[in-house]
Amino acid sequence: MLGKFNIGIMGTGNIASVMADTVNKMKNVRLYAVASREKVKADVFAGKHGCKKAYGSYEELAADKKVELIYIATPHSEHFANAKMCMEYGKPVLCEKAFTANASQAEELVKISEEKGVFLAEAIWTRYMPMLTTIREVVGSGVIGEPRTLTANLGYVIDHVPRLKDPALAGGALLDVGIYPLNFALMIFGYNIARISSHCTYTESGVDEQNSITLQYMDGKVAHLNSSMVSLSDRKGIIYGTKGFIIVENINNFASISVYDSSYKKVGIYKCPKQISGYEYEVEASIKAIRSRQQECAQMPHSETIRVMKIMDALRKEWGIVYPFEKREGIMEESTEKPGETDKGTVMEKNAGAGSETDGNGLGNAEDKQSGQTQ
């Protein structure tokens, strides 16, 4: 019988604490180590959650030969460097969403994973949940006829969290909360997108605070997606068909699925199975893949992660949002005409909003875990 699998956590924020509590309740898994840039934070975290090792640098964690999987829970801007360093030490990585700040970084990490034969996966937990299979089965059963339209929204009043407004930390609503409605649509309707239209409003620091995105599919399906870090939403995902519709409660942690017929009568309900926190599924999938000598998880393969990053890159480019480190590294170029810019070139109030429309074909081949807690 295999012994307990040693997990290391990089970062000591709220989401890291939820993962630590989850791992401590799982079978055949051990919370072995934690790392922070400040040793005192690692010591406090280790004492609270029972980690055997506490490190004052991320490199020490990556160098520990007993660590078998590192869960990265640092800010979005740090994911690339953190994951790259871990894989250079040969350490498997489960990295929080958004996987990286942009697709270029994601592609480089995937290349390293493939070259070194090291496991790498994005920890977008909804991709790993059993309820996703249930949703797909209900939609595929034909109970609501042919699905044609989808709506999904996620919003929290979390604009007080400093990192979410900081461009240097890849802040903004899209990467933190907008990624969930986007993934919901892609998980249900797929990637055969013909066109994407969008609008966003801005914080004073220049990142998006709210956004509205519409995906138009080649076969006529349409998905309307909204996310915000300045307003509270109902978190629902609704799939509309020719004979009825399905309401998914909480697209950020599927709670239940209600099915309605053409007379608006509820004809079915499916409840979420008992879970620790929901994080356990991504950990279990990662361990299974590692032990099978796989470099990715079937639930969220590298190709899917890169496709999502490319879509978000295209949206940010249209909105004129380029992070400072992207400018320095020349990864993304700013739009020639900034959102809200007048003919004379004077930038108006950014929170007046901006719209975009981009060709879907140009996107490449392709309390919950809510943003107030992440990283």
C-alpha positions as CSV (number, residue, x, y, z in Angstrom):
1,M,0.0,0.0,0.0
2,L,1.3,3.4,-0.9
3,G,2.1,5.8,1.9
4,K,0.7,9.3,2.4
5,F,1.3,11.7,-0.4
6,N,3.2,14.8,0.8
7,I,1.7,18.1,-0.2
8,G,3.6,21.5,0.0
9,I,1.8,24.8,-0.1
10,M,3.3,28.0,-1.5
11,G,1.7,31.0,0.0
12,T,-0.1,31.6,3.3
13,G,-3.2,33.5,2.4
14,N,-6.9,32.6,2.9
15,I,-7.1,30.2,0.0
16,A,-3.9,28.4,1.2
17,S,-5.6,28.0,4.6
18,V,-8.7,26.4,3.0
19,M,-6.5,24.0,1.1
20,A,-4.5,23.2,4.2
21,D,-7.7,22.4,6.1
22,T,-9.0,20.3,3.2
23,V,-5.8,18.3,2.9
24,N,-5.8,17.6,6.6
25,K,-9.2,15.9,6.2
26,M,-8.3,13.8,3.2
27,K,-7.2,10.2,3.4
28,N,-3.7,9.1,2.2
29,V,-2.6,12.7,1.9
30,R,-0.4,14.7,4.3
31,L,0.1,18.4,4.6
32,Y,3.9,18.3,4.8
33,A,5.3,21.8,4.3
34,V,4.5,25.4,3.7
35,A,6.5,28.3,2.4
36,S,6.3,32.1,2.6
37,R,8.7,34.9,1.8
38,E,8.4,35.8,5.5
39,K,9.5,32.9,7.8
40,V,7.3,34.1,10.6
41,K,4.2,33.7,8.4
42,A,5.2,30.2,7.4
43,D,5.8,29.3,11.1
44,V,2.4,30.7,12.1
45,F,0.7,28.8,9.2
46,A,2.5,25.6,10.1
47,G,1.5,25.9,13.7
48,K,-2.1,26.5,12.9
49,H,-2.4,23.7,10.3
50,G,0.1,21.1,11.5
51,C,2.7,21.3,8.7
52,K,5.9,19.4,9.6
53,K,8.1,21.9,7.7
54,A,7.9,25.7,7.4
55,Y,10.2,27.5,5.0
56,G,11.1,31.2,4.7
57,S,11.6,31.0,0.9
58,Y,9.8,29.3,-1.9
59,E,13.0,27.8,-3.2
60,E,13.5,25.9,0.0
61,L,10.1,24.3,-0.4
62,A,10.9,23.3,-4.0
63,A,14.2,21.8,-3.0
64,D,12.7,19.6,-0.3
65,K,13.0,16.1,-1.7
66,K,10.1,14.8,0.4
67,V,7.5,17.2,-1.2
68,E,5.6,15.3,-3.9
69,L,3.2,18.1,-5.1
70,I,3.3,21.9,-4.6
71,Y,0.1,23.8,-4.5
72,I,0.8,27.4,-5.6
73,A,-1.5,30.0,-3.9
74,T,0.4,33.3,-4.6
75,P,-0.8,36.3,-6.5
76,H,-1.5,35.9,-10.3
77,S,1.5,37.9,-11.2
78,E,3.8,35.4,-9.4
79,H,2.4,32.1,-10.7
80,F,4.7,31.9,-13.7
81,A,7.9,32.4,-11.8
82,N,6.8,30.2,-9.0
83,A,5.7,27.3,-11.1
84,K,8.7,27.5,-13.4
85,M,11.1,27.4,-10.4
86,C,9.2,24.4,-8.9
87,M,9.4,22.4,-12.2
88,E,13.1,23.2,-12.5
89,Y,13.5,21.3,-9.3
90,G,11.4,18.5,-10.7
91,K,8.4,19.2,-8.5
92,P,4.8,18.6,-9.7
93,V,2.7,21.7,-9.6
94,L,-1.0,22.4,-9.0
95,C,-1.3,26.2,-9.6
96,E,-4.3,28.3,-8.6
97,K,-6.4,30.1,-11.2
98,A,-5.8,32.3,-13.1
99,F,-3.0,29.9,-14.1
100,T,-0.8,32.7,-15.2
101,A,-1.1,36.4,-16.1
102,N,-1.3,35.6,-19.9
103,A,-1.1,32.9,-22.5
104,S,2.5,33.4,-23.3
105,Q,3.5,32.5,-19.8
106,A,1.1,29.5,-19.8
107,E,2.6,28.2,-23.0
108,E,6.1,28.4,-21.6
109,L,5.2,26.6,-18.5
110,V,3.5,23.8,-20.5
111,K,6.7,23.6,-22.6
112,I,8.8,23.1,-19.5
113,S,6.4,20.5,-18.2
114,E,6.6,18.5,-21.4
115,E,10.3,18.8,-21.7
116,K,11.0,17.8,-18.2
117,G,8.2,15.3,-17.9
118,V,6.9,17.1,-14.8
119,F,3.2,17.3,-13.8
120,L,1.5,20.7,-14.1
121,A,-2.2,21.6,-13.7
122,E,-4.4,24.6,-13.1
123,A,-6.4,24.5,-9.9
124,I,-9.7,25.8,-11.3
125,W,-11.8,23.6,-9.0
126,T,-15.1,23.6,-10.8
127,R,-13.4,21.6,-13.6
128,Y,-12.8,18.8,-11.2
129,M,-16.1,18.6,-9.4
130,P,-18.4,15.6,-9.7
131,M,-21.3,18.0,-10.2
132,L,-19.9,19.1,-13.5
133,T,-20.5,15.5,-14.8
134,T,-24.0,15.7,-13.5
135,I,-24.7,19.0,-15.2
136,R,-23.4,17.6,-18.5
137,E,-25.5,14.5,-18.2
138,V,-28.7,16.4,-17.5
139,V,-28.1,18.8,-20.4
140,G,-27.2,15.8,-22.7
141,S,-30.3,13.9,-21.6
142,G,-32.5,16.1,-23.8
143,V,-34.8,17.0,-20.9
144,I,-34.6,20.7,-21.9
145,G,-34.5,20.0,-25.6
146,E,-31.7,21.5,-27.5
147,P,-29.6,24.0,-25.4
148,R,-29.4,27.3,-27.2
149,T,-28.6,30.1,-24.7
150,L,-26.6,30.3,-21.5
151,T,-26.2,32.9,-18.8
152,A,-23.7,32.9,-16.0
153,N,-22.6,35.5,-13.4
154,L,-20.3,35.9,-10.5
155,G,-19.9,39.0,-8.4
156,Y,-18.5,39.8,-4.9
157,V,-17.9,43.1,-3.2
158,I,-14.2,42.6,-2.9
159,D,-12.8,45.8,-4.3
160,H,-11.3,46.5,-0.9
161,V,-8.7,43.7,-1.4
162,P,-5.5,45.6,-2.4
163,R,-4.1,43.0,-4.8
164,L,-7.4,43.0,-6.9
165,K,-6.9,46.7,-7.8
166,D,-3.1,46.5,-8.4
167,P,-2.0,46.2,-12.0
168,A,1.4,45.0,-10.9
169,L,-0.2,42.0,-9.3
170,A,-2.4,41.3,-12.4
171,G,-5.5,42.5,-10.6
172,G,-9.0,43.0,-12.0
173,A,-12.3,41.2,-12.0
174,L,-11.6,39.1,-15.2
175,L,-8.7,36.9,-13.9
176,D,-10.2,36.6,-10.4
177,V,-13.9,36.1,-10.8
178,G,-14.6,36.4,-14.6
179,I,-12.7,33.2,-15.2
180,Y,-15.5,31.3,-13.6
181,P,-18.4,32.3,-15.8
182,L,-16.1,31.9,-18.8
183,N,-15.1,28.4,-17.8
184,F,-18.8,27.6,-17.1
185,A,-19.7,28.5,-20.7
186,L,-16.7,26.6,-22.2
187,M,-17.5,23.5,-20.1
188,I,-21.1,23.4,-21.3
189,F,-21.0,24.9,-24.8
190,G,-17.4,24.3,-25.8
191,Y,-14.9,26.3,-27.8
192,N,-16.5,26.6,-31.3
193,I,-16.7,30.4,-30.9
194,A,-17.4,32.6,-33.9
195,R,-17.3,36.0,-32.1
196,I,-16.8,37.6,-28.7
197,S,-18.3,40.9,-27.7
198,S,-17.5,42.6,-24.4
199,H,-17.7,45.7,-22.2
200,C,-16.0,46.6,-19.0
201,T,-15.6,49.4,-16.4
202,Y,-12.4,50.3,-14.7
203,T,-11.0,51.0,-11.3
204,E,-9.0,54.2,-10.7
205,S,-5.8,52.1,-11.0
206,G,-6.8,51.0,-14.5
207,V,-7.9,47.3,-14.1
208,D,-11.4,46.0,-14.9
209,E,-13.8,46.1,-12.0
210,Q,-16.9,44.8,-13.9
211,N,-17.2,43.1,-17.2
212,S,-19.9,41.7,-19.5
213,I,-18.9,39.2,-22.2
214,T,-21.0,37.6,-24.9
215,L,-19.8,34.5,-26.7
216,Q,-21.5,33.8,-30.1
217,Y,-21.0,30.2,-31.3
218,M,-20.7,28.9,-34.9
219,D,-23.9,26.9,-34.4
220,G,-25.9,29.8,-33.2
221,K,-25.6,29.3,-29.4
222,V,-25.0,32.3,-27.3
223,A,-23.5,32.7,-23.8
224,H,-23.9,35.9,-21.8
225,L,-21.4,36.2,-19.0
226,N,-21.0,38.8,-16.2
227,S,-18.5,39.3,-13.4
228,S,-17.8,42.0,-10.9
229,M,-15.7,42.8,-7.9
230,V,-17.9,45.7,-6.8
231,S,-21.4,44.1,-6.6
232,L,-22.9,40.9,-5.2
233,S,-24.5,38.6,-7.7
234,D,-26.7,35.5,-7.4
235,R,-23.9,33.3,-8.8
236,K,-26.3,31.4,-11.0
237,G,-25.7,29.7,-14.3
238,I,-28.8,29.1,-16.4
239,I,-28.9,26.9,-19.5
240,Y,-31.9,27.5,-21.7
241,G,-33.2,24.9,-24.2
242,T,-36.0,24.5,-26.6
243,K,-38.1,22.6,-24.1
244,G,-37.1,24.0,-20.8
245,F,-34.1,25.3,-18.8
246,I,-31.7,24.3,-16.1
247,I,-30.6,26.6,-13.1
248,V,-27.2,25.8,-11.6
249,E,-26.9,27.4,-8.1
250,N,-23.4,28.9,-7.6
251,I,-21.1,28.5,-10.6
252,N,-18.2,29.0,-8.2
253,N,-19.1,25.8,-6.2
254,F,-22.0,23.9,-7.7
255,A,-24.6,23.6,-5.0
256,S,-27.6,22.2,-6.9
257,I,-29.2,21.8,-10.3
258,S,-32.9,22.5,-10.9
259,V,-34.7,21.4,-14.1
260,Y,-37.8,23.2,-15.4
261,D,-40.0,22.2,-18.3
262,S,-41.7,24.4,-20.9
263,S,-44.5,25.2,-18.4
264,Y,-41.9,26.6,-16.0
265,K,-42.6,23.6,-13.7
266,K,-39.7,22.2,-11.7
267,V,-39.4,18.6,-12.8
268,G,-36.1,17.7,-11.3
269,I,-33.4,18.6,-8.8
270,Y,-29.9,17.4,-8.1
271,K,-28.0,18.2,-5.0
272,C,-24.2,18.5,-4.6
273,P,-22.7,15.4,-2.9
274,K,-21.1,15.8,0.5
275,Q,-17.7,17.3,0.2
276,I,-14.9,18.5,2.4
277,S,-14.5,21.9,0.7
278,G,-14.5,21.1,-3.0
279,Y,-10.7,21.5,-3.2
280,E,-10.2,17.8,-2.6
281,Y,-11.2,16.9,-6.2
282,E,-8.3,18.8,-7.8
283,V,-5.9,17.3,-5.3
284,E,-7.1,13.8,-5.9
285,A,-7.0,14.2,-9.7
286,S,-3.4,15.6,-9.5
287,I,-2.2,12.7,-7.3
288,K,-3.8,10.2,-9.6
289,A,-2.1,11.8,-12.7
290,I,1.3,11.9,-10.9
291,R,1.1,8.3,-9.9
292,S,0.2,7.4,-13.5
293,R,3.2,9.4,-14.8
294,Q,1.0,11.9,-16.6
295,Q,2.0,15.5,-17.1
296,E,-1.6,16.9,-16.9
297,C,-5.1,16.2,-15.6
298,A,-7.8,15.0,-17.9
299,Q,-10.3,17.4,-16.2
300,M,-8.2,20.5,-17.1
301,P,-5.5,19.6,-19.7
302,H,-2.9,22.0,-20.8
303,S,-4.7,22.8,-24.0
304,E,-7.8,24.0,-22.1
305,T,-5.8,26.2,-19.8
306,I,-4.0,27.9,-22.7
307,R,-7.3,28.4,-24.6
308,V,-8.8,30.2,-21.6
309,M,-5.7,32.3,-21.2
310,K,-5.9,33.3,-24.9
311,I,-9.5,34.4,-24.6
312,M,-8.7,36.5,-21.5
313,D,-5.7,38.0,-23.3
314,A,-7.8,39.0,-26.3
315,L,-10.4,40.6,-23.9
316,R,-7.8,42.6,-22.0
317,K,-6.1,43.7,-25.2
318,E,-9.4,45.1,-26.5
319,W,-10.0,46.8,-23.1
320,G,-6.5,48.3,-23.2
321,I,-5.4,46.5,-20.0
322,V,-1.7,45.6,-20.0
323,Y,0.1,44.8,-16.8
324,P,3.3,46.7,-16.0
325,F,5.5,43.6,-16.2
326,E,4.0,42.7,-19.6
327,K,5.0,46.1,-21.0
328,R,8.6,45.6,-19.7
329,E,8.8,42.1,-21.1
330,G,7.0,43.0,-24.4
331,I,4.5,40.1,-23.9
332,M,1.4,42.1,-24.8
333,E,1.1,45.3,-26.7
334,E,-1.3,48.0,-25.7
335,S,-4.1,48.9,-28.1
336,T,-3.3,51.8,-30.4
337,E,-6.5,53.5,-29.3
338,K,-7.2,53.3,-25.5
339,P,-10.7,52.8,-24.2
340,G,-12.3,56.2,-23.5
341,E,-9.8,58.1,-25.6
342,T,-11.1,61.2,-27.5
343,D,-10.1,62.2,-31.0
344,K,-7.6,64.7,-29.5
345,G,-5.9,61.8,-27.6
346,T,-7.1,62.9,-24.2
347,V,-7.9,60.0,-21.9
348,M,-11.3,60.4,-20.3
349,E,-12.6,59.0,-17.1
350,K,-11.7,55.3,-17.3
351,N,-14.8,54.2,-15.4
352,A,-16.9,55.5,-18.2
353,G,-16.3,52.0,-19.7
354,A,-15.2,50.4,-22.9
355,G,-16.5,47.9,-25.3
356,S,-14.9,45.4,-27.5
357,E,-15.6,42.9,-30.2
358,T,-13.2,40.3,-31.4
359,D,-13.2,37.4,-33.8
360,G,-13.5,34.1,-31.9
361,N,-11.4,32.4,-34.5
362,G,-8.4,34.5,-33.6
363,L,-8.2,33.1,-30.1
364,G,-6.1,30.1,-30.9
365,N,-6.9,26.5,-31.3
366,A,-8.5,25.6,-29.1
367,E,-18.0,30.9,2.0
368,D,-16.6,29.5,-1.2
369,K,-13.4,29.6,-3.2
370,Q,-14.4,33.2,-3.9
371,S,-12.1,36.0,-4.9
372,G,-12.1,37.7,-1.6
373,Q,-10.2,34.7,-0.3
374,T,-7.9,33.8,-3.2
375,Q,-4.2,33.9,-3.0
